Amino acid sequence: MVKKTLVIGASLKTDRYSNIAIKKLVKYDYNVQAIGNKNGKVDNVVITNRLINFDNIHTVTLYLNKSKQQEYYDYIISLNPKRVIFNPGTENEEFCKILNNNSIKYLDACTLVLLSTNQY
């Protein structure tokens, strides 16, 4: 089963880790959705700035610092993902507690490393 992934904090800038992660997820044949500040496309993945109720999201991978995550708490919980990945710099103890209370797994990890080491 392909793990449908939602990238939150997606960037059109090619030097950003979220942009690199989208490209790598696509390369590894994952179904990718993306939310960012600006609408656009990265490797045919549409980045939207709207909170869409995507179906069957397995993994949410965060590229937003802690201070910008709070507005996404309810949205992410509503998607009922199997896991949330806090990439380096996005760690958030408060949100981890909320995820835990909603039986959603989380990990502090790097999506790029997980993909490169076949642990995604």
C-alpha positions in Angstrom: 0.0 0.0 0.0 1.3 3.4 -1.0 1.5 5.8 2.0 -0.4 8.9 0.9 1.6 11.9 2.3 0.6 15.4 3.0 3.4 17.9 3.2 2.5 21.0 5.3 4.8 23.9 4.9 5.5 23.1 1.2 7.6 25.7 -0.6 8.1 26.5 -4.3 11.7 27.4 -3.5 14.0 24.7 -4.7 16.5 25.1 -1.9 13.9 24.4 0.8 13.7 21.0 2.4 10.0 20.7 1.9 10.5 21.2 -1.8 13.3 18.5 -1.9 11.0 16.2 0.1 8.2 16.5 -2.3 10.5 15.7 -5.2 12.0 12.7 -3.4 8.5 11.4 -2.3 7.4 11.6 -6.0 10.6 9.8 -7.1 9.8 7.0 -4.7 6.2 6.8 -6.1 4.3 8.1 -3.1 1.0 9.9 -3.6 1.8 13.4 -2.4 -0.5 16.3 -1.5 0.9 19.7 -0.4 -0.1 22.8 1.5 2.0 25.9 1.6 1.7 29.7 1.7 1.7 30.0 -2.1 -0.2 28.1 -4.8 1.9 26.4 -7.4 3.4 23.1 -8.5 6.5 21.0 -7.7 7.0 17.9 -9.9 3.3 17.9 -10.8 2.3 18.0 -7.1 -0.1 20.9 -6.7 0.6 23.1 -3.7 -2.5 24.8 -2.3 -2.9 27.3 0.4 -6.3 25.9 1.4 -7.0 23.3 4.0 -8.6 20.6 1.9 -10.1 17.5 3.4 -7.9 15.0 1.7 -8.9 11.3 2.0 -6.8 8.5 3.3 -3.7 10.5 4.4 -1.3 8.1 5.9 1.5 10.5 6.9 1.6 14.3 7.5 5.1 15.6 7.3 5.6 19.0 8.9 7.9 21.8 7.6 6.4 24.5 9.8 8.1 25.8 13.0 6.3 25.3 16.3 4.8 28.8 16.4 3.0 28.3 13.1 1.6 24.8 13.7 -1.2 25.7 16.1 -3.6 26.8 13.4 -3.2 23.3 11.8 -3.9 21.2 14.9 -7.6 20.6 14.4 -7.1 20.2 10.7 -4.5 17.5 11.0 -6.5 15.7 13.7 -9.5 15.8 11.3 -7.5 14.0 8.6 -6.9 11.1 11.1 -3.4 10.3 9.7 -1.6 7.2 10.8 1.5 9.3 11.8 2.9 12.8 11.8 6.5 13.5 11.2 8.2 16.4 12.9 11.1 17.3 10.7 14.2 18.9 12.3 13.2 22.3 13.7 9.5 21.5 13.9 9.5 19.6 17.1 6.4 20.5 19.3 5.7 18.9 22.6 2.3 20.5 22.9 1.1 19.1 19.6 2.6 15.7 20.4 0.4 15.5 23.5 -2.7 16.3 21.3 -1.7 13.7 18.8 -1.2 11.1 21.5 -4.6 11.9 23.0 -6.1 11.2 19.5 -4.2 8.0 19.1 -2.1 9.4 16.2 1.6 8.3 16.1 4.3 10.8 15.7 8.0 10.9 15.4 10.8 13.5 15.4 12.6 12.5 12.2 13.7 13.7 8.8 11.6 12.7 5.9 14.6 12.8 3.6 16.6 10.5 5.8 13.7 8.1 6.3 13.3 7.9 2.5 17.1 7.5 1.9 17.4 4.7 4.4 14.2 2.9 3.3 12.5 3.5 6.7 9.7 5.7 5.4 
